[in-house]
Amino acid sequence: MDTRDVLHTRRHERGAIRPVVIAIIAVFVLLAVGAWFLIIKPHQELVMADAGGHPSTPVSTATRTLPPPPANVAAMDVNQLLAEARTAMNEQRYLAPAGNNAFEFYLRVLEKDPGNKVASDALRETFPFAATSAEQSINSRDFNEAQRQIDLLAKADPTNFTLTILRSKLDAQRKTLDKQQQDAADQQKAQQLAAQKAAAAKAAADQLAEQQKAQLAAEQPKAQPSRTAQHSSQPSSEAGNSAAAGAVGGDAGQTSDAVLLKAVGARYPATAMRERQEGWVLVSFTIDPNGRTSDIKVVDAQPRRVFDRAAIDAVQRYQFTPAKKDGVAVATVKQQKIEFKL
């Protein structure tokens, strides 16, 4: 046979096969489309109708009055429970309120009729949207309600991984709220402690001012007789210039006690403040001719060794006008009681 005839025959056979393949593919496509419209889609519509509508319909933000729960749910039969479930689905009551929601009705249907396909399909297909409702409860920090809804979801599908995510988020939100509450409590406690410290410092300053006032009042009667004696010793009328010179000489040779110029309030020990302790310290110290304090010692204290350091530190910063004897500054020893009160 001629080679050209062979090639022509093969081309003719390949051309005949192509329409057959195309026809087969077209048949499969038509079967798939027919199956979708005739079997799959009607089944989905039936399930959605039994479930009360498509669950992806957005929830209205308008406030609505929820219907009261059925009077006797336990006595309802399967058809009545499915009707209540459809109503709840229409009103998008997937998980709430408790006792009157679609999930609880469907679960009761499965208790009465474990193989009920309508209830099982509705729970499975509505699960993601109900999980979103539980997540909204978590975000609004209604933790008890969120826990109830998660438990209800677990009854419908205990192995669903979404439950793990919801539980983790609920735990994290609870910890966040606990931390915020603890931070607020710590801040309030710190403010109270600062106010107590300020009040203690003010009380110490007021006490020191009262002590200085009492000390000055006690020293005034001592100085009064000296001034009276000086006036009475002056000549009556003859030697004005001699009287003035005598007065100058008297001032140069006067004797006086040390006078406090600058006092510093004692710092309240932090430990004593926390334990609400009060007390006093009696200190003895030397006032040097330069008006500084030295040789500070604790004579007595109540309670012991609680306020000693604070009292010594305060006295170290005192400044005095030194005592004078015959007009010359001299060292003197003095005692002072420092009280610590809250």
Secondary structure as UniProt FT lines:
FT   HELIX           3..35
FT   HELIX           36..40
FT   HELIX           41..51
FT   TURN            55..56
FT   HELIX           73..75
FT   HELIX           78..90
FT   TURN            91..92
FT   TURN            98..99
FT   HELIX           102..112
FT   TURN            114..115
FT   HELIX           117..139
FT   TURN            140..141
FT   HELIX           143..156
FT   TURN            158..159
FT   HELIX           161..232
FT   HELIX           240..252
FT   STRAND          259..262
FT   HELIX           270..274
FT   TURN            275..276
FT   STRAND          279..287
FT   TURN            289..290
FT   STRAND          293..302
FT   TURN            304..306
FT   HELIX           308..316
FT   STRAND          319..321
FT   STRAND          323..325
FT   TURN            326..327
FT   STRAND          328..330
FT   STRAND          332..340
//
